């Protein structure tokens, strides 16, 4: 799998050339041009052409360039992929798959992309990301995470998942009766674990209130603590928050270097573990510190 930096994934409607130009100048690691929920049915065909034009003509720099197509159960999905890949496949890094319920939905896009890549003689493979936003998908997230070599990341989609699960957010008017703790903890842990077990990136979904930066930072920090590597941004103001939360701090980097160095010294001396600062570092623990250093390299903080 291609190693990519996904701290912030900015949602941008492909129906708006102005917003796509603004997204191009942002600090987001990924910009995805949306053909699905952000685009009205009557505008979807025109939005495809806008996406192709933006991918071909705008200077995206080092950003990951992605398009979220419509789901496999819609009549738009097939033409979304064909028109975008035939029009701008060499400029496209990722297709985002919404609302899969089972591996078969991922295979549909994988097969179609394989056919197009062969037909167009594209030099690089286009990756997939998939949204876990249906109860059926969360119930089978381990299968979905393992189903396709083209799959690079899973994203937890809170809005559709809450509807699919039948959640009722307004039922508890008395604060004392509200759900205790993080209502998304189980879904986050399950998806992130499935990702880690299969070498995928885990991305936390959108935070709807873009005027609440502290709420966004809180949710991003919770997700990062559990092992997510990035979060969606539905507004440019959320990009800097995500980039900060999902990059290791100077203290984390310094500690990781110290622990990794201590372990390597112990190995050279014939020991299987080392002690540093009151902590035991063995082959299990050093993996955590190596992950920190890899993130530091990707973010330019190493």
C-alpha positions in Angstrom: 0.0 0.0 0.0 1.2 3.5 -0.8 2.1 5.3 2.4 0.2 8.6 2.6 -0.3 11.4 5.1 -3.9 11.7 6.0 -4.1 14.0 9.1 -6.8 16.2 7.5 -9.2 15.2 4.7 -11.1 18.2 3.4 -14.6 17.8 2.0 -15.3 20.0 -1.0 -18.5 19.9 -3.2 -17.6 19.2 -6.8 -20.6 21.4 -7.8 -18.6 24.5 -6.7 -15.5 25.4 -8.8 -15.0 28.4 -6.4 -14.8 26.1 -3.3 -12.5 23.6 -5.2 -10.1 26.5 -6.0 -10.1 27.5 -2.3 -9.5 23.9 -1.2 -6.5 23.8 -3.5 -4.8 26.6 -1.5 -5.5 25.0 1.9 -3.1 23.1 4.2 -5.2 19.9 4.0 -3.3 16.7 3.5 -6.1 15.4 1.3 -8.9 17.2 -0.6 -11.8 15.1 -1.8 -14.1 16.4 -4.4 -17.6 15.3 -3.4 -20.1 13.9 -5.9 -22.3 12.3 -3.2 -24.0 14.0 -0.3 -22.8 17.5 -1.1 -24.3 17.5 -4.6 -28.0 17.7 -5.4 -29.2 15.0 -7.8 -29.8 17.5 -10.6 -26.2 18.7 -10.4 -24.4 15.4 -10.2 -23.6 15.0 -13.9 -22.3 18.6 -14.2 -20.3 18.0 -11.0 -18.4 15.2 -12.6 -17.1 17.5 -15.3 -16.2 20.1 -12.7 -14.2 17.4 -10.8 -12.3 16.3 -13.9 -11.5 19.9 -14.8 -10.3 20.7 -11.3 -8.1 17.6 -11.1 -6.5 18.3 -14.4 -6.1 22.1 -14.2 -5.5 23.1 -10.6 -2.2 22.9 -8.9 -2.7 20.5 -6.0 0.9 20.4 -4.9 1.6 17.4 -2.6 -2.0 17.0 -1.6 -3.7 13.6 -2.0 -6.3 14.1 -4.7 -9.6 12.2 -4.1 -13.1 12.0 -5.3 -16.0 10.6 -3.3 -18.4 8.9 -5.8 -21.9 7.8 -5.2 -22.6 4.4 -3.6 -22.7 1.1 -5.5 -26.4 0.9 -4.9 -27.1 4.1 -6.9 -27.4 4.6 -10.7 -24.7 7.3 -10.6 -21.8 5.1 -9.3 -20.8 3.5 -12.5 -20.7 6.7 -14.5 -19.0 8.6 -11.7 -16.0 6.3 -11.8 -15.8 6.0 -15.6 -16.1 9.7 -16.3 -13.7 10.8 -13.6 -11.1 8.2 -14.3 -11.3 8.5 -18.1 -11.1 12.2 -17.8 -8.5 12.7 -15.1 -7.2 9.2 -14.0 -3.6 10.2 -14.1 -4.3 13.1 -11.7 -6.4 11.0 -9.2 -5.0 9.3 -6.2 -8.1 8.0 -4.3 -11.7 7.0 -4.9 -13.8 7.3 -1.7 -16.6 4.7 -1.5 -19.7 5.7 0.5 -22.1 3.4 2.3 -20.7 0.0 1.6 -22.5 -2.8 3.5 -20.3 -5.7 2.6 -17.1 -6.6 0.7 -19.0 -7.0 -2.5 -19.5 -3.2 -2.6 -15.7 -2.7 -2.4 -15.1 -5.3 -5.1 -17.5 -3.5 -7.5 -15.3 -0.4 -7.4 -12.0 -2.5 -7.4 -13.1 -4.4 -10.5 -14.2 -1.3 -12.3 -11.0 0.5 -11.5 -8.9 -2.5 -12.6 -10.7 -2.5 -16.0 -10.2 1.3 -16.5 -6.5 1.2 -15.4 -5.8 -1.5 -17.9 -7.8 0.1 -20.7 -6.2 3.6 -20.1 -2.7 2.2 -19.4 -2.5 4.2 -16.3 1.0 4.1 -14.7 -0.2 4.1 -11.1 -2.9 2.4 -9.2 -5.8 4.4 -7.8 -6.5 3.6 -4.2 -9.7 3.2 -2.3 -11.0 4.6 1.0 -14.4 3.4 2.3 -16.8 5.0 4.7 -18.1 2.8 7.6 -21.5 4.6 7.9 -24.1 1.8 7.8 -24.9 -0.6 10.7 -24.3 -3.5 8.3 -20.8 -2.2 7.5 -19.9 -1.8 11.2 -21.1 -5.3 11.9 -18.8 -6.6 9.2 -16.0 -4.1 9.4 -13.3 -6.8 9.9 -14.3 -8.4 6.6 -14.4 -5.1 4.8 -11.0 -4.1 6.1 -9.5 -7.4 4.8 -11.3 -7.7 1.5 -9.2 -5.8 -1.0 -5.5 -4.9 -1.5 -6.5 -1.6 -3.2 -8.2 -0.5 0.1 -6.0 2.0 1.9 -8.2 3.5 4.7 -11.6 3.3 6.4 -13.5 6.4 7.6 -16.1 6.4 10.4 -19.2 8.2 9.1 -21.1 9.4 12.1 -24.2 11.0 10.4 -25.4 8.1 8.3 -24.3 5.6 10.9 -26.4 7.3 13.6 -29.4 7.2 11.2 -28.7 3.6 10.3 -28.5 2.6 13.9 -31.7 4.5 14.8 -30.0 6.7 17.4 -32.2 9.3 19.1 -30.3 12.4 20.2 -33.2 14.5 21.3 -34.9 12.0 23.6 -32.9 13.0 26.8 -33.9 16.6 27.4 -32.6 16.4 31.0 -28.7 16.4 31.0 -28.7 13.9 33.8 -30.3 11.3 31.5 -27.9 11.8 28.5 -25.7 9.0 27.4 -22.6 8.8 29.6 -19.2 9.2 28.0 -18.4 9.0 24.3 -21.3 7.6 22.4 -19.0 6.6 19.5 -16.3 4.8 21.6 -17.3 1.3 20.5 -17.6 2.2 16.8 -14.2 4.0 16.9 -12.4 1.2 18.6 -13.9 -1.5 16.4 -13.1 0.3 13.1 -9.6 1.3 14.2 -8.8 -2.2 15.4 -9.9 -3.6 12.0 -7.8 -1.1 10.2 -4.7 -1.8 12.3 -5.1 -5.5 11.9 -5.1 -5.1 8.1 -2.5 -2.3 7.6 -5.1 0.4 6.8 -5.3 4.0 7.9 -8.2 4.8 10.3 -9.8 8.2 9.7 -12.2 9.8 12.1 -15.4 11.2 10.5 -16.8 14.7 10.4 -17.5 17.1 13.3 -20.6 19.0 12.3 -20.2 22.2 14.3 -17.4 24.1 12.6 -17.8 27.0 15.0 -16.8 24.7 17.9 -13.0 24.3 17.5 -12.6 22.9 21.0 -15.2 20.2 20.4 -13.4 19.3 17.2 -10.1 19.1 18.9 -11.6 17.0 21.7 -13.0 14.4 19.3 -9.9 14.4 17.2 -7.8 13.8 20.3 -10.0 10.9 21.5 -9.6 9.3 18.0 -5.9 9.9 17.9 -5.5 8.3 21.3 -7.3 5.2 20.1 -5.1 5.0 17.0 -6.7 7.0 14.2 -4.3 8.9 12.0 -6.6 11.7 10.7 -10.0 13.3 10.7 -12.4 14.8 8.1 -12.7 18.5 7.9 -16.0 19.9 6.6 -14.7 23.5 6.9 -11.2 25.0 6.3 -11.1 26.2 9.9 -10.8 22.6 11.0 -7.7 21.7 8.9 -5.1 23.3 11.2 -6.7 21.5 14.2 -6.5 18.1 12.6 -2.9 18.7 11.3 -1.9 19.6 14.8 -3.6 16.8 16.7 -2.5 14.0 14.4 1.1 15.1 14.3 3.4 13.9 17.1 4.5 16.6 19.6 8.1 17.5 20.2 7.9 15.7 23.5 6.5 12.5 21.9 9.3 12.5 19.3 12.1 13.1 21.8 10.8 10.3 24.0 10.4 7.9 21.1 13.9 8.5 19.9 15.3 7.9 23.4 13.3 4.7 23.9 14.2 3.4 20.4 17.9 4.2 20.9 17.9 2.4 24.3 16.3 -0.7 22.7 18.7 -0.8 19.8 21.6 -0.5 22.2 20.3 -3.3 24.3 19.9 -5.5 21.2 23.5 -4.9 20.2 24.6 -5.9 23.7 22.6 -9.1 23.5 19.7 -8.1 25.8 16.1 -8.4 24.7 14.9 -5.3 26.5 16.2 -2.0 27.9 15.2 0.3 30.8 15.0 4.1 30.2 13.5 6.7 32.4 11.9 4.1 34.6 10.2 2.4 31.6 10.9 -1.1 30.2 11.3 -1.1 26.4 11.1 -4.4 24.6 10.1 -5.6 21.2 6.4 -4.9 21.9 6.9 -1.4 23.3 9.4 -0.3 20.7 6.7 -0.7 18.0 4.7 2.1 19.6 7.8 4.4 19.5 8.6 3.5 15.9 5.1 4.5 14.9 5.6 7.9 16.5 8.9 8.4 14.6 7.3 7.3 11.3 4.5 9.9 11.8 7.2 12.5 12.6 9.0 11.7 9.3 5.8 12.0 7.3 4.8 15.3 8.9 8.3 16.8 8.5 8.9 17.0 12.3 11.6 14.3 12.5 
